[in-house]
Amino acid sequence: MTSLLSDPPEPLGIPVLLVEDDPNAVELMLRCLSRVHLPIMPRVATLLVDAIDLVRDHEYDLVLLDLHLPDSHGVETVSKMAEHHDTIVVMTSAGEELQMQAIKAGADDYLRKDAPVSEVRKALVCALERKLRRRRRNDAVTDTVSTWMRGKLWSAVESLQAELRGRR
C-alpha cells in the first residue's frame, strides 16, 4: 500500500553557507543574518574543505566566506571556493587591497566582519541580484544554442532523408 503523504516541503528561504572558524564571528554573523529581513537559511562550515563538500552536495544561493581559515588563507581561499560556487561574499577585516584581490579571484562582494545589518543586507541583495542576472544570461545563451542545434539537427535529418530517397 502506498502512502498518500509525501515528504514535507523544503522550507522556503535563501540557503546561505557561512564559512567561518571563529565561534564569536559565527555568532555575530548569524545574529546579523537574522536581522536582515530576508528569509535566510544559514548553515555553518568551519573548514574550506567541508564548505566545498557542502556546496557540491547541496544548493546554496550564496557563500559568505572568511579569508582566514585553518585549512586556507587569503585570496587562495576565494579561488578554491570559486571553482565550486559562483556567488561568494568575502568577510574580512583586511584592508582594501586584499578585498580587491578577493574580487579579482571570484568574490562578488566583500563585507567587514563588523559591518552593520544594513551593509550585510545590501551585500546579500546585490550578490543575489548578480547571480540572478548571470543565470538569466546563461539561460538565454542555452536557449540560443539549443535553437541553433535543433536547426542543425533538423537540417542533417532532412539531408539524410533526401540521400536515402535518392538511393531508392
Helices and strands as residue ranges (DSSP letters): E 14-19, H 23-33, E 40-45, H 48-57, E 62-66, E 68-69, E 72-73, H 75-82, E 88-92, H 96-104, E 109-112, H 117-167
